[in-house]
Amino acid sequence: MNNNNNNNNNNNNNNSNNSRFIYQVYLSYSHDLCIVYLVKLILLIFFYRIN
């Protein structure tokens, strides 16, 4: 009985670690996208000013 509880706890911990990792990857990815869009916007404005 006790061993079974320990296994369940370990599984739950693994799941939360995985989801936390996925969330961090998602955050960094969305952050990168944000920077890309900012750079595009700045370039657009820059070229628009030249013309």
Secondary structure, DSSP 8 states (H G I E B T S, - for coil): -HHHHHHHHHHHHHHHHHHHHHHHHHHHHHHHHHHHHHHHHHHHHHHHHH-
